[in-house]
């Protein structure tokens, strides 16, 4: 009997502002730009890519491309998406380990 699998999409599990913050915080902790872009894409999909693209001032197609694993969003796109999601970015010193 073959095992049937499905692809897990974080966009299906992002519902609250706390979910958004937790997923994005984890992506930034990872530090890989591809992970950050991909997670921003999942968050944008969970909120409606067309609305987020409009609010960020870019086309939907450009946003899909920028927020893919192969994408490299411009800083203006990144900041526009963050604003469109109702978020702010903050910077804190790295804690000593």
Residue pairs with C-beta under 8 A, 6 or more apart in sequence:
9 42
9 45
10 23
10 39
10 42
10 46
11 42
11 43
11 45
11 46
12 46
13 19
14 20
14 23
14 42
14 43
14 46
14 47
15 46
17 86
20 43
20 46
20 85
20 87
21 87
23 39
23 42
23 43
24 36
24 39
24 40
24 43
24 87
26 39
27 35
27 36
27 38
27 39
27 40
28 36
30 36
33 72
34 69
34 70
37 66
37 67
37 68
37 69
37 71
37 72
37 73
38 67
38 68
38 69
40 67
40 73
40 78
40 81
40 82
41 63
41 64
41 67
41 68
41 71
43 85
44 52
44 53
44 63
44 67
44 81
44 84
44 85
47 85
49 60
49 63
49 64
50 60
51 84
52 63
52 81
52 84
52 85
53 59
53 60
53 62
53 63
55 80
55 83
55 84
56 63
56 77
56 80
56 81
56 83
56 84
57 80
58 66
58 77
58 80
62 77
63 77
63 81
65 71
66 72
66 73
66 74
66 77
67 73
67 81
73 81
79 89
82 88
82 89
